[in-house]
Amino acid sequence: MAMRHKLRAIAALWASVAVAGGMLVASHGTAMAYPIRTHVPFAIILCQMSDSAAPMHDPQYYADMYVNRGTGGVADYFNDVSYGNIDLAGSVVMGWYTENQTVAQAQARDQKDRHLDVLDCLNKAKADSANPFTVPSGYLTVVITNPALNEFGGWGTSALLQEGSDVSDAAHEMLHNMGAQHSFSDDPGSKYQTWSQVGE
């Protein structure tokens, strides 16, 4: 009789361990899930200042770098690393729009609040008399500036890049827009420690 109770207790213990283990796997699977595995359209908006030098590249260059497949650009990168699960079809490139601010004013603005670089460009695109553009609902946004001002991503649905940003810069900031965070290691000696968290 005592042996039967003991066996039941062991069975109950293993059942609870199995349930807990299943919950751990489920929660781990959720935590480790990719943020996006689907169609992700972007609006790439090009903005320069009133006294900017001529842009290095025209809009077609950015369409190939960001939107068009088969060019070795960002769209190919996301397709490859997601095994075809992330596509940027429907993405658009708009600009160059010319803001009213000078380069010096834009640089001062960036030092004050880099988010204004994005907002001012989006507002200029909306109000442009020749080719107005408003980011469609459901689109993520990348603003590219001439001259180079700053880079960041994950601010709401917008990222800031610049002329001279390469595919790895673009993919990094655009992944922040999709919900990805920085990775971490157990090495606290990062060369980026002036701005990053320990091990980031």
LUMTIGU-18835 format. One record per residue (C-alpha): residue number from 0; x, y, z. Coordinates in Angstrom, 3 decimals, always signed. Example, Ala and Ser with C-alpha at 12.3 -4.5 7.8 and 13.67 -1.06 7.14 Angstrom:
// LUMTIGU-18835
SITE 0 +12.300 -4.500 +7.800
SITE 1 +13.670 -1.060 +7.140
END
This chain:
// LUMTIGU-18835
SITE 0 +0.000 +0.000 +0.000
SITE 1 +2.812 +2.396 +0.940
SITE 2 +4.614 +1.477 -2.300
SITE 3 +1.516 +2.323 -4.347
SITE 4 +1.276 +5.775 -2.705
SITE 5 +4.957 +6.295 -3.365
SITE 6 +4.546 +5.413 -7.057
SITE 7 +1.553 +7.740 -7.357
SITE 8 +3.566 +10.561 -5.757
SITE 9 +6.432 +9.954 -8.200
SITE 10 +4.006 +9.886 -11.153
SITE 11 +2.414 +13.151 -9.973
SITE 12 +5.843 +14.722 -9.604
SITE 13 +6.853 +13.713 -13.157
SITE 14 +3.534 +14.995 -14.511
SITE 15 +4.088 +18.384 -12.886
SITE 16 +7.652 +18.501 -14.235
SITE 17 +6.374 +17.671 -17.733
SITE 18 +3.745 +20.414 -17.562
SITE 19 +6.268 +22.939 -16.262
SITE 20 +8.708 +21.898 -18.956
SITE 21 +6.050 +22.319 -21.612
SITE 22 +5.252 +25.783 -20.323
SITE 23 +8.951 +26.679 -20.354
SITE 24 +9.342 +25.529 -23.937
SITE 25 +6.212 +27.419 -24.960
SITE 26 +7.317 +30.621 -23.271
SITE 27 +10.856 +30.220 -24.604
SITE 28 +9.488 +29.679 -28.096
SITE 29 +7.430 +32.842 -27.837
SITE 30 +10.335 +34.877 -26.512
SITE 31 +12.630 +33.632 -29.242
SITE 32 +10.150 +34.139 -32.086
SITE 33 +11.187 +36.381 -34.945
SITE 34 +9.355 +39.728 -34.775
SITE 35 +8.201 +39.612 -38.409
SITE 36 +7.841 +36.820 -40.973
SITE 37 +5.761 +38.396 -43.663
SITE 38 +5.312 +41.222 -46.168
SITE 39 +6.919 +44.414 -44.824
SITE 40 +6.581 +47.509 -47.043
SITE 41 +8.801 +50.521 -46.410
SITE 42 +8.581 +54.137 -47.513
SITE 43 +12.101 +55.422 -48.144
SITE 44 +12.078 +59.231 -48.187
SITE 45 +15.051 +61.288 -49.370
SITE 46 +15.574 +64.773 -47.910
SITE 47 +18.267 +67.385 -48.411
SITE 48 +18.773 +70.879 -47.010
SITE 49 +18.419 +74.202 -48.798
SITE 50 +22.194 +74.494 -49.283
SITE 51 +23.141 +70.800 -49.503
SITE 52 +25.672 +69.737 -52.094
SITE 53 +24.177 +67.707 -54.938
SITE 54 +23.199 +64.204 -53.738
SITE 55 +25.665 +61.432 -54.496
SITE 56 +22.868 +59.177 -55.746
SITE 57 +19.518 +59.522 -57.477
SITE 58 +16.256 +57.848 -56.351
SITE 59 +16.822 +54.884 -58.693
SITE 60 +20.019 +54.048 -56.810
SITE 61 +18.033 +53.863 -53.563
SITE 62 +15.281 +51.826 -55.197
SITE 63 +17.933 +49.267 -56.155
SITE 64 +19.631 +49.426 -52.770
SITE 65 +16.453 +49.074 -50.700
SITE 66 +13.484 +47.861 -52.718
SITE 67 +14.380 +45.928 -55.868
SITE 68 +15.329 +42.257 -55.738
SITE 69 +18.319 +40.911 -57.637
SITE 70 +20.503 +43.952 -56.928
SITE 71 +22.392 +42.673 -53.874
SITE 72 +20.637 +45.239 -51.695
SITE 73 +18.499 +45.280 -48.569
SITE 74 +15.522 +43.437 -50.128
SITE 75 +17.825 +40.562 -51.117
SITE 76 +19.367 +40.507 -47.644
SITE 77 +16.030 +40.198 -45.857
SITE 78 +14.855 +37.562 -48.316
SITE 79 +18.007 +35.498 -47.796
SITE 80 +18.262 +35.649 -44.003
SITE 81 +14.536 +34.925 -43.525
SITE 82 +14.501 +32.045 -46.036
SITE 83 +12.005 +33.975 -48.132
SITE 84 +9.696 +34.856 -45.239
SITE 85 +10.341 +38.622 -45.257
SITE 86 +9.682 +40.558 -48.443
SITE 87 +9.713 +44.304 -49.045
SITE 88 +7.443 +44.240 -52.101
SITE 89 +5.418 +47.411 -52.493
SITE 90 +8.101 +49.572 -50.889
SITE 91 +8.604 +52.997 -52.465
SITE 92 +11.356 +55.598 -52.744
SITE 93 +10.289 +59.269 -52.747
SITE 94 +12.383 +62.439 -53.120
SITE 95 +14.687 +64.226 -53.177
SITE 96 +12.705 +66.743 -51.106
SITE 97 +14.424 +70.006 -50.156
SITE 98 +13.810 +71.310 -46.649
SITE 99 +13.874 +75.021 -45.822
SITE 100 +16.660 +74.611 -43.281
SITE 101 +20.342 +75.035 -44.072
SITE 102 +22.890 +72.320 -43.403
SITE 103 +24.113 +74.195 -40.321
SITE 104 +20.547 +74.478 -38.994
SITE 105 +19.942 +70.779 -39.639
SITE 106 +23.127 +69.833 -37.797
SITE 107 +22.110 +71.983 -34.833
SITE 108 +18.626 +70.420 -34.923
SITE 109 +20.164 +66.936 -34.920
SITE 110 +22.291 +67.756 -31.865
SITE 111 +19.166 +68.952 -30.062
SITE 112 +16.868 +66.068 -31.032
SITE 113 +17.695 +63.639 -33.838
SITE 114 +14.037 +62.621 -34.101
SITE 115 +13.352 +66.036 -35.617
SITE 116 +15.434 +64.965 -38.627
SITE 117 +12.724 +62.403 -39.387
SITE 118 +9.726 +64.608 -38.553
SITE 119 +10.908 +67.574 -40.605
SITE 120 +11.536 +65.384 -43.649
SITE 121 +8.130 +63.699 -43.390
SITE 122 +6.426 +67.087 -43.015
SITE 123 +8.271 +68.453 -46.046
SITE 124 +7.220 +65.442 -48.131
SITE 125 +3.573 +65.924 -47.134
SITE 126 +3.604 +69.643 -47.931
SITE 127 +5.648 +69.495 -51.130
SITE 128 +3.862 +71.353 -53.925
SITE 129 +5.310 +69.351 -56.804
SITE 130 +5.188 +65.779 -55.465
SITE 131 +3.409 +65.506 -52.098
SITE 132 +3.708 +62.192 -50.287
SITE 133 +2.230 +60.824 -47.078
SITE 134 +3.461 +57.493 -45.734
SITE 135 +0.648 +54.949 -46.313
SITE 136 -0.907 +53.168 -43.367
SITE 137 +0.926 +49.959 -42.550
SITE 138 +4.250 +51.124 -43.991
SITE 139 +7.462 +51.464 -42.024
SITE 140 +9.596 +54.519 -42.788
SITE 141 +13.232 +55.239 -43.576
SITE 142 +14.414 +58.832 -43.938
SITE 143 +17.744 +59.337 -45.731
SITE 144 +19.428 +62.731 -45.407
SITE 145 +21.891 +64.649 -47.519
SITE 146 +24.233 +65.511 -45.896
SITE 147 +24.850 +62.751 -43.359
SITE 148 +23.330 +63.673 -39.997
SITE 149 +22.734 +60.574 -37.894
SITE 150 +21.549 +56.949 -37.875
SITE 151 +18.996 +55.249 -35.640
SITE 152 +16.031 +52.912 -35.868
SITE 153 +13.061 +51.657 -33.906
SITE 154 +11.587 +55.053 -33.061
SITE 155 +7.940 +54.173 -33.548
SITE 156 +7.959 +52.939 -37.128
SITE 157 +10.746 +55.193 -38.430
SITE 158 +14.486 +54.947 -39.003
SITE 159 +17.032 +57.595 -39.942
SITE 160 +19.882 +56.857 -42.342
SITE 161 +22.103 +59.018 -44.502
SITE 162 +23.897 +59.211 -47.783
SITE 163 +26.803 +56.835 -47.379
SITE 164 +24.886 +54.302 -45.266
SITE 165 +25.582 +50.828 -46.623
SITE 166 +23.410 +47.696 -46.699
SITE 167 +24.533 +46.537 -43.254
SITE 168 +23.743 +49.958 -41.714
SITE 169 +20.347 +49.975 -43.419
SITE 170 +19.452 +46.405 -42.419
SITE 171 +20.478 +47.059 -38.812
SITE 172 +18.275 +50.140 -38.382
SITE 173 +15.376 +48.669 -40.379
SITE 174 +15.432 +45.563 -38.166
SITE 175 +14.917 +47.860 -35.176
SITE 176 +11.765 +49.094 -36.959
SITE 177 +10.636 +45.469 -37.233
SITE 178 +11.057 +44.954 -33.486
SITE 179 +14.548 +43.452 -33.187
SITE 180 +16.821 +44.627 -30.368
SITE 181 +20.603 +44.666 -30.027
SITE 182 +22.292 +41.396 -29.138
SITE 183 +24.391 +41.029 -25.985
SITE 184 +27.469 +39.082 -24.943
SITE 185 +29.150 +38.414 -21.598
SITE 186 +32.086 +40.612 -22.634
SITE 187 +31.749 +44.016 -20.951
SITE 188 +34.645 +45.513 -22.925
SITE 189 +32.737 +46.805 -25.943
SITE 190 +34.383 +49.390 -28.154
SITE 191 +30.917 +50.983 -28.297
SITE 192 +30.758 +51.385 -24.517
SITE 193 +30.499 +55.159 -24.790
SITE 194 +26.841 +54.795 -25.767
SITE 195 +25.810 +51.135 -25.424
SITE 196 +24.851 +49.031 -22.444
SITE 197 +27.381 +46.618 -20.920
SITE 198 +27.928 +43.686 -23.286
SITE 199 +25.793 +45.198 -26.037
END
